[in-house]
Amino acid sequence: MNLDLPLHEYTFVAFDTETSGAYPVGYDVVEFGAVKWYQGQEVDRLQFLLKPREVMSDFIIGIHGITNEMVKDAPLMSERIQQIHDFFKGAIVMAHHAPFDMGFLAADFEKAQLPLPTEPALCTSLLSRKWIHGVDNHKLQTLVKHLKIDGGQAHRAYDDANACLQVGLACFQKMGEQATLAQAIKSQGKSLWWKDYSLQALRDEKVKTLIEAIKSKKDVDMIYQGGSAKGETRRLTPIGIVRNPDGDYLQAFCHKDQSAKRYYLNRVGDVALVF
């Protein structure tokens, strides 16, 4: 893909997901929203609720306000994933904290045996750190207030997607009319590609065992070559797997410490399901 064209020549899809928890594999997308932007105007949009595999906790409901009753009769992600895939086709996606949303959708694309998009992605959280100054932080709602954007209802997928788009456009404006996609990617400090969030690319048998444990809700006994108990066997309840530029990791509940911890996959030794 040619990354050297001016930004206004590309189609962009700003999107947002609301989820039933913080980690892919263990949790699900419960709302998807997206807006498609081409040459200065919105040309399409998507928004729908989705039914998760399990009921959501009061804590999660308190974040986005989507209740279990609201999603009780919603379609499953398997019924909508092709529509999302088609909506992204040929577009540069952008999201606020894009790796979070990309991690969830990459897992769903692969579950549906759909190829991951080949276009790069932009993260408006990273872009805003480069181009928007004079704010206390770079949270989406802080930027919405600073830029005097109509942010709609916070933590609802379409409204957050549209706010993300406006933040991205504000960054583009500061970059100048002739700024290219390559320059935008460079300015955000990280190259974000869908392939880097593939779970299928993690072909290690240990990772497959961890994914099976998450899906089947089984505990594992795992040797971890890190932390204060290096090389010891730990009894864990795996929660989710995160692809991360700074190191892929398993989020799991440690029975010994009675707390949730991060375990980097490159330090994982033997893993066995507990039946």
C-alpha positions as CSV (number, residue, x, y, z in Angstrom):
1,M,0.0,0.0,0.0
2,N,1.2,3.5,-0.9
3,L,1.7,5.4,2.3
4,D,3.0,8.6,0.7
5,L,-0.2,10.2,-0.5
6,P,-1.7,13.2,1.3
7,L,-4.0,12.3,4.1
8,H,-7.1,13.7,2.4
9,E,-6.8,11.1,-0.4
10,Y,-7.5,8.1,1.9
11,T,-10.7,6.7,3.3
12,F,-10.7,6.6,7.1
13,V,-12.9,4.5,9.4
14,A,-12.9,5.7,13.0
15,F,-14.2,3.0,15.3
16,D,-14.8,2.1,18.9
17,T,-15.7,-1.0,20.8
18,E,-17.3,-1.4,24.2
19,T,-16.5,-4.7,25.8
20,S,-17.6,-7.1,28.5
21,G,-14.1,-7.0,30.1
22,A,-10.6,-5.8,29.5
23,Y,-8.9,-8.7,27.7
24,P,-9.4,-10.5,24.3
25,V,-10.3,-14.2,24.2
26,G,-11.8,-14.1,27.7
27,Y,-14.3,-11.2,27.0
28,D,-16.4,-10.0,24.1
29,V,-17.3,-6.9,22.2
30,V,-20.8,-5.7,23.3
31,E,-21.1,-2.7,21.1
32,F,-19.5,-1.6,17.9
33,G,-19.6,1.8,16.4
34,A,-17.8,3.3,13.4
35,V,-17.9,6.3,11.0
36,K,-16.4,6.3,7.5
37,W,-14.8,9.5,6.3
38,Y,-13.7,10.4,2.8
39,Q,-12.6,13.8,1.4
40,G,-14.1,15.9,4.1
41,Q,-17.4,14.2,4.8
42,E,-19.0,11.3,6.5
43,V,-20.0,8.7,3.9
44,D,-21.3,5.8,6.1
45,R,-21.7,4.7,9.7
46,L,-22.3,1.5,11.7
47,Q,-23.6,1.0,15.2
48,F,-25.0,-2.0,17.0
49,L,-25.1,-3.9,20.3
50,L,-23.8,-7.5,20.5
51,K,-24.6,-10.3,22.9
52,P,-21.6,-11.5,24.9
53,R,-21.1,-15.1,26.0
54,E,-21.6,-14.3,29.6
55,V,-23.4,-11.7,31.7
56,M,-21.5,-8.5,32.4
57,S,-20.4,-7.4,35.9
58,D,-21.8,-4.3,37.6
59,F,-18.3,-2.8,37.4
60,I,-18.2,-3.1,33.6
61,I,-21.8,-1.9,33.2
62,G,-20.8,1.1,35.3
63,I,-18.1,2.0,32.7
64,H,-20.2,2.0,29.5
65,G,-23.8,1.9,30.8
66,I,-24.7,-1.0,28.6
67,T,-26.8,-3.4,30.7
68,N,-27.3,-7.2,30.3
69,E,-30.9,-6.5,29.5
70,M,-29.9,-4.2,26.6
71,V,-27.9,-7.0,25.0
72,K,-30.2,-9.9,25.9
73,D,-31.7,-10.1,22.4
74,A,-28.7,-8.6,20.5
75,P,-27.0,-10.5,17.7
76,L,-23.9,-12.5,18.3
77,M,-20.6,-11.2,17.0
78,S,-20.5,-14.1,14.6
79,E,-23.6,-12.6,12.9
80,R,-22.0,-9.2,12.4
81,I,-18.3,-9.8,11.9
82,Q,-18.5,-10.0,8.1
83,Q,-20.3,-6.6,8.1
84,I,-17.5,-5.1,10.2
85,H,-14.9,-6.7,7.9
86,D,-16.5,-5.3,4.8
87,F,-16.9,-1.8,6.4
88,F,-13.1,-1.7,7.1
89,K,-12.1,-2.9,3.6
90,G,-9.7,-0.5,1.9
91,A,-9.8,2.0,4.7
92,I,-7.3,3.3,7.2
93,V,-8.8,2.6,10.6
94,M,-8.3,4.9,13.6
95,A,-9.3,4.4,17.2
96,H,-8.4,6.0,20.6
97,H,-6.0,3.5,22.2
98,A,-6.2,1.5,19.0
99,P,-4.3,-1.6,20.2
100,F,-7.2,-2.4,22.6
101,D,-9.9,-2.3,20.0
102,M,-7.7,-4.0,17.3
103,G,-6.9,-6.8,19.7
104,F,-10.5,-7.7,20.2
105,L,-11.5,-7.4,16.6
106,A,-8.4,-9.3,15.3
107,A,-9.4,-12.3,17.5
108,D,-13.0,-12.1,16.1
109,F,-11.8,-11.8,12.5
110,E,-9.7,-14.9,12.9
111,K,-12.4,-16.8,14.7
112,A,-14.6,-16.2,11.7
113,Q,-11.7,-17.2,9.4
114,L,-11.6,-13.8,7.8
115,P,-8.2,-12.3,6.7
116,L,-6.9,-9.5,8.8
117,P,-6.9,-6.1,7.1
118,T,-3.6,-5.2,5.4
119,E,-4.0,-1.4,5.8
120,P,-2.1,0.3,8.7
121,A,-4.0,1.9,11.6
122,L,-3.8,5.2,13.4
123,C,-4.2,5.7,17.2
124,T,-5.6,9.1,18.1
125,S,-4.3,8.8,21.6
126,L,-0.8,8.6,20.3
127,L,-1.4,11.2,17.6
128,S,-2.8,13.7,20.2
129,R,0.3,13.4,22.3
130,K,2.3,14.7,19.4
131,W,-0.1,17.3,18.1
132,I,-2.5,18.5,20.8
133,H,-0.9,20.4,23.7
134,G,-2.1,22.3,26.8
135,V,-4.3,19.4,28.2
136,D,-4.0,17.6,31.5
137,N,-4.1,14.3,29.8
138,H,-5.0,12.7,26.4
139,K,-8.1,10.8,27.4
140,L,-10.8,11.1,24.7
141,Q,-13.2,13.0,26.9
142,T,-10.5,15.5,27.9
143,L,-9.7,16.1,24.2
144,V,-13.4,16.4,23.4
145,K,-13.7,19.3,25.9
146,H,-10.4,20.9,24.9
147,L,-11.3,20.9,21.2
148,K,-15.0,21.8,21.9
149,I,-16.2,18.7,20.0
150,D,-19.8,17.4,20.4
151,G,-18.8,14.2,22.0
152,G,-22.3,12.8,22.4
153,Q,-22.6,10.1,25.1
154,A,-19.2,9.1,26.5
155,H,-18.4,5.3,26.3
156,R,-21.0,4.6,23.7
157,A,-19.4,3.2,20.6
158,Y,-20.7,5.4,17.7
159,D,-20.3,8.7,19.8
160,D,-16.8,7.7,20.8
161,A,-15.9,6.7,17.3
162,N,-17.1,10.1,16.0
163,A,-15.2,11.9,18.7
164,C,-12.1,9.9,17.8
165,L,-12.5,10.9,14.2
166,Q,-12.7,14.6,15.1
167,V,-9.6,14.3,17.3
168,G,-7.8,12.7,14.4
169,L,-8.9,15.4,12.0
170,A,-7.7,18.0,14.4
171,C,-4.3,16.3,14.4
172,F,-4.3,16.2,10.6
173,Q,-5.0,19.9,10.5
174,K,-2.0,20.7,12.6
175,M,0.1,18.5,10.4
176,G,-0.7,20.6,7.3
177,E,-2.5,20.0,4.1
178,Q,0.3,18.1,2.3
179,A,1.0,15.7,5.2
180,T,1.1,12.1,4.1
181,L,0.0,8.9,5.8
182,A,3.6,7.9,6.3
183,Q,4.2,11.1,8.2
184,A,1.1,10.6,10.4
185,I,2.3,7.0,11.2
186,K,5.8,8.3,12.1
187,S,4.4,11.1,14.3
188,Q,2.4,8.7,16.4
189,G,5.6,6.9,17.3
190,K,4.4,3.3,16.6
191,S,3.5,1.5,13.4
192,L,0.2,-0.3,14.0
193,W,-0.7,-3.2,11.7
194,W,-3.5,-5.7,12.1
195,K,-1.1,-8.7,11.7
196,D,0.6,-7.7,14.9
197,Y,-2.6,-8.5,16.8
198,S,-3.1,-11.9,15.3
199,L,-3.5,-14.8,17.8
200,Q,-3.0,-17.4,15.1
201,A,0.5,-16.0,14.6
202,L,1.3,-17.2,18.1
203,R,1.8,-20.8,17.0
204,D,3.4,-21.9,20.2
205,E,1.6,-24.9,21.7
206,K,1.8,-23.3,25.2
207,V,-0.2,-20.4,23.9
208,K,-2.8,-22.7,22.4
209,T,-3.2,-24.4,25.8
210,L,-3.7,-21.0,27.5
211,I,-6.3,-20.0,24.9
212,E,-8.1,-23.4,25.4
213,A,-8.0,-22.8,29.2
214,I,-9.6,-19.3,28.8
215,K,-12.3,-20.6,26.5
216,S,-13.1,-23.7,28.6
217,K,-12.7,-21.9,31.9
218,K,-10.1,-24.3,33.2
219,D,-7.1,-23.5,35.4
220,V,-3.5,-24.2,34.4
221,D,-0.3,-25.2,36.2
222,M,2.3,-23.0,34.6
223,I,6.1,-22.6,35.0
224,Y,7.1,-19.0,34.6
225,Q,10.7,-17.8,34.1
226,G,10.2,-14.5,35.7
227,G,9.1,-12.7,38.9
228,S,10.1,-13.5,42.4
229,A,9.2,-17.2,42.1
230,K,11.2,-17.8,38.9
231,G,11.0,-21.3,37.7
232,E,8.3,-22.4,40.1
233,T,5.0,-23.9,39.1
234,R,2.0,-21.6,39.5
235,R,-1.7,-22.5,39.6
236,L,-3.4,-19.8,37.5
237,T,-6.9,-19.0,36.1
238,P,-6.2,-17.4,32.7
239,I,-8.3,-14.4,31.9
240,G,-7.1,-13.1,28.5
241,I,-4.2,-12.8,26.1
242,V,-3.0,-9.4,24.8
243,R,-0.7,-8.8,21.8
244,N,1.4,-5.8,22.8
245,P,4.3,-4.0,21.0
246,D,6.1,-4.0,24.3
247,G,5.6,-7.7,24.9
248,D,2.7,-10.1,24.5
249,Y,1.2,-11.3,27.7
250,L,-1.2,-13.5,29.6
251,Q,-3.5,-11.8,32.1
252,A,-4.3,-14.4,34.8
253,F,-5.4,-14.8,38.4
254,C,-2.7,-16.3,40.6
255,H,-4.1,-18.6,43.2
256,K,-1.1,-18.3,45.5
257,D,-1.1,-14.5,45.6
258,Q,-4.8,-14.2,45.2
259,S,-4.4,-11.4,42.6
260,A,-4.5,-10.8,38.9
261,K,-1.1,-10.5,37.2
262,R,0.6,-10.1,33.9
263,Y,2.7,-13.0,32.6
264,Y,4.8,-12.3,29.5
265,L,4.5,-15.1,26.9
266,N,8.2,-15.2,26.1
267,R,8.8,-16.2,29.7
268,V,6.2,-19.0,29.9
269,G,7.6,-22.5,30.4
270,D,5.5,-25.6,30.6
271,V,1.8,-25.3,30.8
272,A,-0.8,-28.0,31.6
273,L,-4.5,-27.8,31.9
274,V,-6.0,-28.7,35.3
275,F,-8.9,-31.1,34.9
